[in-house]
Amino acid sequence: ERVVTALNDVNDEHGRIETSEREAFAEYIDAALHEAGVDVAALTARRDLDRSELTDQWRDW
């Protein structure tokens, strides 16, 4: 959540997060969670979300 809201602030200030960058950020967040030991598949399944929707509740970009 903190990473996504910080990226929201960057996008609000500069308005430069493009589609390809959004996808790269989402992949990075997914990988970072995995490296931290978070079972992203189980987390999203518990929330009835597709893996790609994990950041949607906080994301403005």
OpenMM code with the backbone's topology and positions (N, CA, C; nanometers):
from openmm import Vec3, app, unit

residues = "GLU ARG VAL VAL THR ALA LEU ASN ASP VAL ASN ASP GLU HIS GLY ARG ILE GLU THR SER GLU ARG GLU ALA PHE ALA GLU TYR ILE ASP ALA ALA LEU HIS GLU ALA GLY VAL ASP VAL ALA ALA LEU THR ALA ARG ARG ASP LEU ASP ARG SER GLU LEU THR ASP GLN TRP ARG ASP TRP".split()
positions = [
    Vec3(0.0831, -0.1202, 0.0000),
    Vec3(0.0000, 0.0000, 0.0000),
    Vec3(0.0870, 0.1257, 0.0000),
    Vec3(0.1909, 0.1269, 0.0843),
    Vec3(0.2767, 0.2466, 0.0925),
    Vec3(0.3489, 0.2735, -0.0394),
    Vec3(0.3941, 0.1691, -0.1052),
    Vec3(0.4628, 0.1866, -0.2341),
    Vec3(0.3660, 0.2438, -0.3372),
    Vec3(0.2456, 0.1900, -0.3405),
    Vec3(0.1472, 0.2337, -0.4395),
    Vec3(0.1054, 0.3783, -0.4141),
    Vec3(0.0817, 0.4144, -0.2889),
    Vec3(0.0413, 0.5530, -0.2603),
    Vec3(0.1561, 0.6501, -0.2866),
    Vec3(0.2808, 0.6066, -0.2648),
    Vec3(0.3958, 0.6914, -0.2988),
    Vec3(0.4041, 0.7121, -0.4500),
    Vec3(0.3784, 0.6059, -0.5264),
    Vec3(0.3760, 0.6201, -0.6722),
    Vec3(0.2602, 0.7100, -0.7165),
    Vec3(0.1485, 0.7055, -0.6449),
    Vec3(0.0385, 0.7986, -0.6738),
    Vec3(0.0866, 0.9423, -0.6605),
    Vec3(0.1627, 0.9699, -0.5534),
    Vec3(0.2140, 1.1049, -0.5312),
    Vec3(0.3067, 1.1485, -0.6442),
    Vec3(0.3937, 1.0586, -0.6875),
    Vec3(0.4841, 1.0896, -0.7993),
    Vec3(0.4030, 1.1188, -0.9248),
    Vec3(0.3037, 1.0355, -0.9518),
    Vec3(0.2219, 1.0554, -1.0709),
    Vec3(0.1428, 1.1861, -1.0622),
    Vec3(0.0904, 1.2187, -0.9436),
    Vec3(0.0165, 1.3446, -0.9262),
    Vec3(0.1065, 1.4649, -0.9527),
    Vec3(0.2300, 1.4554, -0.9054),
    Vec3(0.3229, 1.5673, -0.9204),
    Vec3(0.3749, 1.5811, -1.0625),
    Vec3(0.4032, 1.4675, -1.1266),
    Vec3(0.4679, 1.4718, -1.2575),
    Vec3(0.3814, 1.4199, -1.3715),
    Vec3(0.2786, 1.3403, -1.3397),
    Vec3(0.1883, 1.2885, -1.4416),
    Vec3(0.2553, 1.2114, -1.5517),
    Vec3(0.3537, 1.1294, -1.5163),
    Vec3(0.4327, 1.0656, -1.6208),
    Vec3(0.4381, 0.9141, -1.6120),
    Vec3(0.3540, 0.8512, -1.5358),
    Vec3(0.3571, 0.7057, -1.5294),
    Vec3(0.2744, 0.6525, -1.6467),
    Vec3(0.3447, 0.5957, -1.7429),
    Vec3(0.2821, 0.5442, -1.8646),
    Vec3(0.2400, 0.3982, -1.8463),
    Vec3(0.1630, 0.3473, -1.9395),
    Vec3(0.1096, 0.2112, -1.9302),
    Vec3(0.2183, 0.1068, -1.9117),
    Vec3(0.3238, 0.1143, -1.9908),
    Vec3(0.4310, 0.0149, -1.9776),
    Vec3(0.4982, 0.0241, -1.8407),
    Vec3(0.5097, 0.1439, -1.7875),
    Vec3(0.5674, 0.1623, -1.6545),
    Vec3(0.4738, 0.1082, -1.5466),
    Vec3(0.3454, 0.1273, -1.5649),
    Vec3(0.2478, 0.0734, -1.4704),
    Vec3(0.2618, -0.0775, -1.4601),
    Vec3(0.2728, -0.1411, -1.5742),
    Vec3(0.2881, -0.2862, -1.5776),
    Vec3(0.4184, -0.3291, -1.5111),
    Vec3(0.5255, -0.2560, -1.5354),
    Vec3(0.6543, -0.2879, -1.4742),
    Vec3(0.6479, -0.2702, -1.3229),
    Vec3(0.5842, -0.1638, -1.2755),
    Vec3(0.5693, -0.1427, -1.1313),
    Vec3(0.4885, -0.2560, -1.0683),
    Vec3(0.3806, -0.2948, -1.1330),
    Vec3(0.2970, -0.4026, -1.0798),
    Vec3(0.3768, -0.5330, -1.0713),
    Vec3(0.4556, -0.5625, -1.1729),
    Vec3(0.5390, -0.6829, -1.1715),
    Vec3(0.6443, -0.6740, -1.0614),
    Vec3(0.7028, -0.5566, -1.0431),
    Vec3(0.8040, -0.5378, -0.9390),
    Vec3(0.7423, -0.5579, -0.8005),
    Vec3(0.6259, -0.5014, -0.7766),
    Vec3(0.5588, -0.5157, -0.6477),
    Vec3(0.5279, -0.6625, -0.6218),
    Vec3(0.4779, -0.7310, -0.7217),
    Vec3(0.4486, -0.8737, -0.7097),
    Vec3(0.5758, -0.9512, -0.6733),
    Vec3(0.6850, -0.9231, -0.7438),
    Vec3(0.8115, -0.9929, -0.7180),
    Vec3(0.8662, -0.9603, -0.5795),
    Vec3(0.8554, -0.8353, -0.5374),
    Vec3(0.9044, -0.7957, -0.4050),
    Vec3(0.8256, -0.8657, -0.2949),
    Vec3(0.6947, -0.8757, -0.3125),
    Vec3(0.6132, -0.9474, -0.2147),
    Vec3(0.6534, -1.0944, -0.2089),
    Vec3(0.6733, -1.1533, -0.3252),
    Vec3(0.7151, -1.2933, -0.3314),
    Vec3(0.8495, -1.3145, -0.2611),
    Vec3(0.9449, -1.2258, -0.2883),
    Vec3(1.0772, -1.2349, -0.2248),
    Vec3(1.0683, -1.2185, -0.0734),
    Vec3(0.9686, -1.1431, -0.0259),
    Vec3(0.9495, -1.1224, 0.1179),
    Vec3(0.8750, -1.2392, 0.1823),
    Vec3(0.8408, -1.3387, 0.1005),
    Vec3(0.7748, -1.4569, 0.1542),
    Vec3(0.6233, -1.4534, 0.1510),
    Vec3(0.5674, -1.3543, 0.0838),
    Vec3(0.4218, -1.3439, 0.0725),
    Vec3(0.3755, -1.4347, -0.0411),
    Vec3(0.2771, -1.5173, -0.0121),
    Vec3(0.2163, -1.6022, -0.1148),
    Vec3(0.1111, -1.5176, -0.1862),
    Vec3(0.1529, -1.4517, -0.2921),
    Vec3(0.0664, -1.3565, -0.3628),
    Vec3(-0.0563, -1.4263, -0.4201),
    Vec3(-0.0403, -1.5459, -0.4715),
    Vec3(-0.1540, -1.6198, -0.5266),
    Vec3(-0.2582, -1.6462, -0.4181),
    Vec3(-0.2143, -1.6877, -0.3000),
    Vec3(-0.3074, -1.7143, -0.1902),
    Vec3(-0.3703, -1.5851, -0.1403),
    Vec3(-0.2904, -1.4788, -0.1314),
    Vec3(-0.3412, -1.3492, -0.0862),
    Vec3(-0.4522, -1.2976, -0.1772),
    Vec3(-0.4278, -1.3025, -0.3070),
    Vec3(-0.5287, -1.2527, -0.3999),
    Vec3(-0.6500, -1.3451, -0.4041),
    Vec3(-0.6284, -1.4751, -0.3902),
    Vec3(-0.7412, -1.5692, -0.3877),
    Vec3(-0.8317, -1.5430, -0.2673),
    Vec3(-0.7713, -1.5169, -0.1507),
    Vec3(-0.8510, -1.4866, -0.0307),
    Vec3(-0.9346, -1.3617, -0.0490),
    Vec3(-0.8849, -1.2681, -0.1282),
    Vec3(-0.9557, -1.1419, -0.1520),
    Vec3(-1.0424, -1.1471, -0.2772),
    Vec3(-1.0497, -1.2655, -0.3390),
    Vec3(-1.1262, -1.2868, -0.4618),
    Vec3(-1.0830, -1.1886, -0.5711),
    Vec3(-0.9511, -1.1752, -0.5870),
    Vec3(-0.8935, -1.0857, -0.6863),
    Vec3(-0.8071, -1.1638, -0.7827),
    Vec3(-0.7951, -1.1128, -0.9030),
    Vec3(-0.6935, -1.1604, -0.9951),
    Vec3(-0.5607, -1.1035, -0.9469),
    Vec3(-0.4549, -1.1737, -0.9698),
    Vec3(-0.3225, -1.1283, -0.9247),
    Vec3(-0.2917, -0.9863, -0.9721),
    Vec3(-0.3356, -0.9513, -1.0908),
    Vec3(-0.3094, -0.8182, -1.1459),
    Vec3(-0.3904, -0.7084, -1.0776),
    Vec3(-0.4884, -0.7447, -0.9961),
    Vec3(-0.5735, -0.6461, -0.9292),
    Vec3(-0.5289, -0.6126, -0.7866),
    Vec3(-0.4189, -0.6688, -0.7424),
    Vec3(-0.3751, -0.6551, -0.6041),
    Vec3(-0.3599, -0.5106, -0.5600),
    Vec3(-0.3085, -0.4232, -0.6437),
    Vec3(-0.2830, -0.2836, -0.6052),
    Vec3(-0.3986, -0.1899, -0.6386),
    Vec3(-0.5024, -0.2410, -0.7026),
    Vec3(-0.6084, -0.1547, -0.7541),
    Vec3(-0.6783, -0.0696, -0.6475),
    Vec3(-0.6948, -0.1202, -0.5266),
    Vec3(-0.7696, -0.0438, -0.4261),
    Vec3(-0.6977, 0.0843, -0.3855),
    Vec3(-0.5658, 0.0935, -0.4051),
    Vec3(-0.4904, 0.2141, -0.3673),
    Vec3(-0.4422, 0.2919, -0.4880),
    Vec3(-0.4379, 0.2300, -0.6025),
    Vec3(-0.3713, 0.2867, -0.7203),
    Vec3(-0.4573, 0.3883, -0.7920),
    Vec3(-0.3965, 0.5055, -0.8226),
    Vec3(-0.4612, 0.6100, -0.9027),
    Vec3(-0.4060, 0.6146, -1.0444),
    Vec3(-0.2919, 0.5530, -1.0690),
    Vec3(-0.2241, 0.5631, -1.1983),
    Vec3(-0.2582, 0.4473, -1.2855),
] * unit.nanometer
topology = app.Topology()
chain = topology.addChain("A")
for resn in residues:
    res = topology.addResidue(resn, chain)
    for name in ("N", "CA", "C"):
        topology.addAtom(name, app.Element.getBySymbol(name[0]), res)
